[in-house]
């Protein structure tokens, strides 16, 4: 059993050991702070960890590839105003209220009191250096900074990345932590301000991750808003959005089915479109499992899903056909069972990426004909259609992109 106040969950903050610190300055002289450095200086109580760091990054690294151990910006980057004396921490506050302070008897109190003053800003970024993990050292490294510019730069990058990734958090993203020289305005002893060159700290997500977010954002453009009140036919749930409902198409005379057209698939092979039901199913599975499953950060909204459900219903002019389509392609009894990648795959195959000049989002070429083939095949397999009226089923080469 856990010991109350010692090993219970409320008393322990989950964390791995601290491996060392990244510092911005040289060792402190007898008086004053250490000289500012243009690179990171790593220190640790374990010389083996210092040797592993130097072997991986060299003596004067100006940029490091890192990962963050926690989900939110606040968990990874704690920022406080603190007052320190020779004996240790005197108080820690948020600029207005002290949350921990040293009492006259030498014990600390966590009873909130107004900030007593005399404190300075400090930020501590907890991070993981993958090269130290490879060397066999598991734990966190802490970057400490007292620069207001660093505090703003790091916080802004964390919040921007957190927003882009929505609810999935900051873990698993590769960042670059780097030093950059900039000219900033600083006060002088006589109250004036002058420009001085300072080596600031910046945190940036790796370009590969940013590129994935841009690609996913482009894919999600195919999912325009749903009707103002879209009713999910599977669950009866009313979903609010802000688009006009698709008007019912007038009945027209039957049109001859589109003839297969040869299309290149990017590797020299020819593809017939519209594709067969089995080929469409394989195409959508490939898009979901090999393309969109790799993306992070952008979740299709209720409005996006409602819009695509409406377009599927429009393609067959019948909601029952929409359900047959989802069951045949993804073995889903309800649209609520589809995951993010499957929704994105449907959007890529079904509709154009951008609205046309009239503001309408058109079906992609062959999408309606392929939808009809899928529904027809689903009906056949369920015994709902005349087998002799069914089109021949052929496996066609799949296009590189629907």
C-alpha positions as CSV (number, residue, x, y, z in Angstrom):
1,X,0.0,0.0,0.0
2,X,1.2,3.6,-0.7
3,X,2.3,5.7,2.3
4,X,0.1,8.7,2.8
5,X,2.1,11.9,2.1
6,X,5.1,10.0,0.9
7,X,4.5,7.4,-1.9
8,X,0.8,8.0,-2.7
9,X,-0.1,9.3,-6.1
10,X,-1.1,12.7,-4.7
11,X,2.3,13.2,-3.2
12,X,4.5,12.0,-6.1
13,X,5.0,13.7,-9.4
14,X,5.6,11.1,-12.1
15,X,9.1,11.6,-13.6
16,X,12.3,9.9,-14.6
17,X,15.7,10.9,-13.0
18,X,17.4,14.1,-13.9
19,X,20.5,13.5,-16.1
20,X,21.9,17.0,-16.1
21,X,21.4,20.6,-17.2
22,X,21.9,22.7,-20.3
23,X,23.4,26.0,-19.5
24,X,23.6,29.2,-21.5
25,X,26.7,30.7,-19.7
26,X,30.1,29.8,-18.6
27,X,30.9,28.8,-15.0
28,X,30.3,31.5,-12.5
29,X,33.3,33.5,-11.3
30,X,33.6,34.5,-7.7
31,X,31.3,37.4,-8.3
32,X,28.5,37.9,-10.8
33,X,27.0,35.6,-13.4
34,X,29.0,33.5,-15.9
35,X,29.9,34.9,-19.3
36,X,27.2,34.3,-21.9
37,X,28.1,31.6,-24.4
38,X,26.9,31.2,-28.0
39,X,26.4,27.4,-27.5
40,X,24.9,25.1,-24.9
41,X,27.1,23.9,-22.0
42,X,26.0,20.6,-20.5
43,X,26.7,19.7,-16.8
44,X,26.0,16.6,-14.8
45,X,27.0,15.0,-11.6
46,X,27.8,11.9,-13.6
47,X,31.0,12.2,-15.7
48,X,29.9,9.3,-17.9
49,X,26.8,11.2,-19.0
50,X,29.0,14.3,-19.8
51,X,31.3,12.1,-21.9
52,X,28.3,10.6,-23.7
53,X,26.9,14.1,-24.4
54,X,30.2,15.4,-25.7
55,X,30.7,12.3,-27.9
56,X,27.2,12.9,-29.4
57,X,27.1,16.7,-29.8
58,X,30.7,17.9,-29.4
59,X,32.0,20.5,-27.0
60,X,30.1,23.5,-28.3
61,X,26.7,22.5,-29.7
62,X,24.6,25.4,-31.0
63,X,21.6,23.2,-31.9
64,X,20.2,20.0,-30.4
65,X,17.5,17.6,-31.6
66,X,15.2,16.9,-28.6
67,X,11.8,15.4,-27.6
68,X,9.5,16.6,-24.9
69,X,8.4,14.2,-22.1
70,X,5.0,15.7,-21.3
71,X,1.7,16.5,-23.0
72,X,1.2,20.2,-22.4
73,X,3.3,23.4,-22.7
74,X,3.0,24.0,-19.0
75,X,4.1,20.5,-18.0
76,X,7.2,20.8,-20.2
77,X,8.1,24.4,-19.5
78,X,7.6,25.6,-15.9
79,X,8.0,29.4,-15.5
80,X,8.1,31.3,-12.2
81,X,9.3,34.4,-10.5
82,X,11.8,33.2,-7.8
83,X,14.0,34.8,-5.1
84,X,17.1,32.9,-4.0
85,X,19.5,33.6,-1.2
86,X,22.7,31.8,-0.1
87,X,20.7,29.2,1.9
88,X,18.4,28.4,-1.0
89,X,15.0,29.4,-2.3
90,X,13.3,32.2,-0.4
91,X,10.0,32.3,-2.3
92,X,8.4,31.3,-5.6
93,X,5.5,33.2,-7.1
94,X,3.6,33.9,-10.4
95,X,4.3,37.6,-10.2
96,X,1.4,38.3,-7.9
97,X,1.0,35.5,-5.4
98,X,3.7,33.5,-3.7
99,X,2.9,29.8,-3.8
100,X,5.9,28.6,-1.7
101,X,7.9,30.7,0.7
102,X,10.4,30.3,3.5
103,X,9.2,30.9,7.0
104,X,11.2,32.3,9.9
105,X,11.6,28.9,11.4
106,X,13.3,27.6,8.2
107,X,10.3,25.5,7.0
108,X,8.5,26.2,3.8
109,X,4.8,27.2,3.6
110,X,2.5,26.7,0.6
111,X,-0.2,29.0,2.0
112,X,-0.7,31.7,-0.8
113,X,0.5,35.1,0.2
114,X,1.1,38.3,-1.9
115,X,4.5,38.3,-3.7
116,X,7.0,39.9,-1.3
117,X,9.1,41.2,-4.2
118,X,12.8,40.8,-5.0
119,X,12.2,37.9,-7.4
120,X,13.3,37.3,-11.0
121,X,11.8,35.3,-13.8
122,X,13.1,31.8,-14.5
123,X,12.0,29.0,-16.9
124,X,12.9,25.4,-16.8
125,X,12.4,23.3,-20.0
126,X,12.4,19.5,-19.4
127,X,13.5,17.6,-22.5
128,X,14.8,14.3,-23.7
129,X,18.1,14.0,-25.7
130,X,17.8,10.8,-27.8
131,X,21.5,10.4,-28.1
132,X,21.8,10.0,-24.3
133,X,19.0,7.3,-24.5
134,X,21.0,5.5,-27.1
135,X,24.1,5.7,-24.8
136,X,22.0,4.0,-22.1
137,X,21.1,7.0,-19.9
138,X,17.3,7.3,-19.3
139,X,16.1,10.5,-17.9
140,X,15.4,14.2,-18.4
141,X,17.7,17.1,-19.1
142,X,16.7,20.6,-18.0
143,X,17.4,23.8,-19.8
144,X,17.2,26.8,-17.4
145,X,16.9,30.4,-18.6
146,X,16.3,33.8,-17.0
147,X,15.9,35.7,-20.2
148,X,12.4,37.2,-20.9
149,X,13.0,36.8,-24.6
150,X,13.7,33.1,-24.1
151,X,10.6,32.7,-21.9
152,X,8.4,34.2,-24.6
153,X,10.1,32.4,-27.5
154,X,9.9,28.9,-26.0
155,X,6.3,29.4,-24.7
156,X,5.1,30.7,-28.1
157,X,6.6,27.7,-29.9
158,X,5.1,25.2,-27.5
159,X,1.6,26.8,-27.6
160,X,1.7,27.0,-31.4
161,X,2.7,23.3,-31.7
162,X,0.2,22.3,-29.1
163,X,-2.6,24.1,-31.0
164,X,-1.6,22.5,-34.3
165,X,-1.7,19.0,-32.7
166,X,-4.9,19.6,-30.9
167,X,-5.7,17.0,-28.2
168,X,-2.8,14.6,-28.9
169,X,-0.2,16.7,-27.0
170,X,3.5,17.5,-27.5
171,X,5.0,14.1,-27.0
172,X,6.6,12.3,-30.0
173,X,7.4,15.5,-31.9
174,X,11.0,16.0,-32.8
175,X,12.1,19.6,-32.0
176,X,15.3,21.6,-32.6
177,X,16.6,23.6,-29.7
178,X,19.0,26.2,-30.9
179,X,21.0,29.4,-30.1
180,X,20.6,32.5,-32.3
181,X,22.3,35.8,-32.0
182,X,20.0,38.8,-32.0
183,X,20.3,42.5,-31.2
184,X,17.9,43.4,-28.4
185,X,17.2,46.5,-26.4
186,X,18.6,46.4,-22.8
187,X,18.6,49.0,-20.0
188,X,21.7,50.7,-18.8
189,X,22.7,51.9,-15.3
190,X,21.6,55.5,-16.1
191,X,18.1,54.5,-17.2
192,X,18.7,54.6,-20.9
193,X,18.5,51.7,-23.4
194,X,21.0,50.4,-25.8
195,X,21.1,47.5,-28.3
196,X,23.3,44.6,-27.4
197,X,23.9,41.3,-29.2
198,X,22.5,38.3,-27.2
199,X,22.5,34.6,-27.9
200,X,18.8,33.7,-27.4
201,X,17.2,30.3,-27.3
202,X,14.6,29.1,-29.8
203,X,12.5,26.0,-30.0
204,X,11.3,24.8,-33.4
205,X,9.4,21.7,-34.5
206,X,11.3,19.8,-37.2
207,X,10.5,20.7,-40.8
208,X,9.3,17.1,-41.5
209,X,6.6,17.4,-38.9
210,X,5.5,20.8,-40.1
211,X,5.3,19.5,-43.6
212,X,3.0,16.7,-42.5
213,X,0.7,19.2,-40.8
214,X,0.5,21.3,-44.0
215,X,-0.3,18.2,-46.1
216,X,-3.0,17.2,-43.7
217,X,-4.5,20.7,-43.6
218,X,-4.6,20.6,-47.4
219,X,-6.4,17.2,-47.2
220,X,-8.9,18.5,-44.7
221,X,-9.9,21.3,-47.1
222,X,-11.8,18.7,-49.0
223,X,-14.1,18.5,-45.9
224,X,-16.2,21.6,-46.0
225,X,-18.7,22.5,-43.4
226,X,-21.9,20.5,-43.0
227,X,-25.5,21.7,-43.0
228,X,-26.6,24.1,-40.3
229,X,-28.2,21.3,-38.4
230,X,-27.0,18.0,-39.7
231,X,-28.8,14.9,-38.2
232,X,-26.7,11.8,-38.0
233,X,-29.0,9.1,-39.5
234,X,-27.2,6.4,-37.5
235,X,-27.4,7.9,-34.1
236,X,-30.1,10.6,-34.4
237,X,-27.6,13.1,-33.0
238,X,-28.0,16.8,-34.1
239,X,-24.7,18.4,-35.2
240,X,-24.5,22.1,-35.5
241,X,-22.5,23.6,-38.4
242,X,-22.9,26.4,-40.8
243,X,-23.5,25.2,-44.4
244,X,-26.5,24.9,-46.6
245,X,-28.1,21.6,-46.9
246,X,-27.6,19.9,-50.3
247,X,-30.8,20.3,-52.3
248,X,-32.5,17.2,-53.6
249,X,-31.6,16.5,-57.2
250,X,-34.5,16.4,-59.7
251,X,-35.2,13.0,-61.2
252,X,-33.7,12.8,-64.6
253,X,-33.8,10.3,-67.4
254,X,-31.4,7.4,-66.9
255,X,-28.0,8.1,-68.3
256,X,-25.7,5.5,-69.9
257,X,-23.0,4.4,-67.5
258,X,-19.6,6.0,-67.9
259,X,-17.3,3.9,-69.9
260,X,-13.9,2.9,-68.4
261,X,-11.2,5.4,-69.3
262,X,-7.5,4.5,-69.2
263,X,-5.6,6.7,-66.7
264,X,-1.9,6.7,-65.8
265,X,-1.1,5.7,-62.2
266,X,2.3,7.4,-62.0
267,X,4.4,4.3,-62.8
268,X,3.7,3.8,-66.4
269,X,0.8,1.4,-65.9
270,X,-2.7,2.2,-67.1
271,X,-5.8,2.4,-64.9
272,X,-9.4,2.1,-65.9
273,X,-11.8,4.5,-64.3
274,X,-14.3,4.3,-63.0
275,X,-12.7,1.5,-60.9
276,X,-14.6,-1.6,-59.8
277,X,-16.1,-1.9,-56.3
278,X,-13.3,-4.1,-55.1
279,X,-10.7,-1.7,-56.5
280,X,-12.4,1.3,-54.8
281,X,-12.4,-0.6,-51.5
282,X,-8.7,-1.4,-51.9
283,X,-8.0,2.2,-52.9
284,X,-9.7,3.7,-49.8
285,X,-8.0,1.2,-47.5
286,X,-4.6,2.2,-49.0
287,X,-5.4,5.9,-48.5
288,X,-6.5,5.3,-44.9
289,X,-3.8,2.9,-43.8
290,X,-0.7,4.1,-45.8
291,X,-1.3,7.8,-46.3
292,X,-3.6,9.4,-43.7
293,X,-2.7,7.1,-40.8
294,X,0.7,8.8,-40.7
295,X,-0.6,12.3,-40.1
296,X,-0.9,14.0,-36.7
297,X,-2.7,17.0,-35.4
298,X,-5.8,17.6,-37.4
299,X,-9.0,15.8,-36.5
300,X,-12.0,15.9,-38.9
301,X,-14.7,17.9,-37.1
302,X,-18.3,17.0,-36.7
303,X,-19.0,19.5,-39.5
304,X,-16.5,17.8,-41.8
305,X,-18.0,14.4,-41.1
306,X,-21.5,15.7,-41.6
307,X,-20.6,17.2,-44.9
308,X,-19.1,14.0,-46.2
309,X,-22.1,12.0,-45.0
310,X,-24.3,14.4,-46.9
311,X,-22.2,14.0,-50.1
312,X,-22.4,10.2,-49.8
313,X,-26.1,10.5,-49.4
314,X,-26.3,12.8,-52.4
315,X,-24.2,10.4,-54.5
316,X,-26.8,7.7,-54.1
317,X,-29.9,9.9,-53.5
318,X,-30.7,7.5,-50.7
319,X,-29.3,7.2,-47.1
320,X,-29.6,3.4,-47.2
321,X,-27.1,3.3,-50.0
322,X,-24.7,5.5,-48.0
323,X,-24.9,2.8,-45.2
324,X,-24.3,0.0,-47.7
325,X,-21.3,1.9,-49.0
326,X,-19.7,2.3,-45.6
327,X,-20.5,-1.3,-44.7
328,X,-18.9,-2.7,-47.9
329,X,-15.8,-0.5,-47.9
330,X,-14.9,-0.2,-44.2
331,X,-17.2,-2.9,-42.6
332,X,-18.8,-0.1,-40.5
333,X,-22.4,-0.3,-39.4
334,X,-22.4,3.4,-38.6
335,X,-20.5,6.4,-39.7
336,X,-19.6,7.0,-36.1
337,X,-17.3,3.9,-36.3
338,X,-15.0,5.5,-38.8
339,X,-11.7,6.7,-37.6
340,X,-9.8,9.9,-38.7
341,X,-7.8,8.3,-41.5
342,X,-10.9,6.7,-43.0
343,X,-12.8,10.0,-43.1
344,X,-9.8,11.6,-44.7
345,X,-9.6,8.8,-47.3
346,X,-13.3,9.3,-48.2
347,X,-12.8,13.0,-48.5
348,X,-9.8,12.6,-50.8
349,X,-11.6,10.1,-53.1
350,X,-15.1,11.7,-53.1
351,X,-14.9,15.5,-53.6
352,X,-12.6,18.1,-55.1
353,X,-10.2,19.9,-52.8
354,X,-11.7,23.4,-53.3
355,X,-15.1,24.8,-54.1
356,X,-15.8,25.8,-57.7
357,X,-16.6,29.4,-58.9
358,X,-20.2,29.0,-57.6
359,X,-19.0,28.0,-54.1
360,X,-20.2,24.4,-54.5
361,X,-17.9,21.5,-53.8
362,X,-18.1,19.1,-56.7
363,X,-17.7,15.3,-56.8
364,X,-14.4,14.1,-58.2
365,X,-14.6,12.6,-61.6
366,X,-15.8,9.0,-61.5
367,X,-16.7,9.2,-57.8
368,X,-20.4,8.9,-58.3
369,X,-20.1,6.1,-60.8
370,X,-17.7,4.2,-58.4
371,X,-20.1,4.8,-55.5
372,X,-22.9,3.2,-57.5
373,X,-20.7,0.2,-58.3
374,X,-19.9,-0.2,-54.7
375,X,-23.5,-0.1,-53.6
376,X,-24.5,-2.5,-56.4
377,X,-21.8,-5.0,-55.3
378,X,-23.0,-4.6,-51.7
379,X,-26.5,-5.4,-52.7
380,X,-25.4,-8.4,-54.6
381,X,-23.5,-9.8,-51.7
382,X,-26.5,-9.3,-49.5
383,X,-28.9,-10.9,-52.0
384,X,-30.7,-7.6,-52.7
385,X,-29.9,-7.4,-56.4
386,X,-30.4,-9.7,-59.4
387,X,-27.1,-11.4,-60.0
388,X,-27.6,-11.4,-63.8
389,X,-27.9,-7.6,-63.8
390,X,-24.7,-7.1,-61.9
391,X,-21.7,-5.7,-63.8
392,X,-18.6,-7.9,-64.2
393,X,-16.2,-7.4,-61.3
394,X,-12.6,-6.8,-62.3
395,X,-9.5,-5.9,-60.3
396,X,-8.0,-2.8,-61.9
397,X,-4.6,-1.3,-61.2
398,X,-5.2,1.4,-58.6
399,X,-4.4,5.1,-59.2
400,X,-1.6,6.6,-57.2
401,X,-4.0,9.2,-55.9
402,X,-7.8,9.3,-56.0
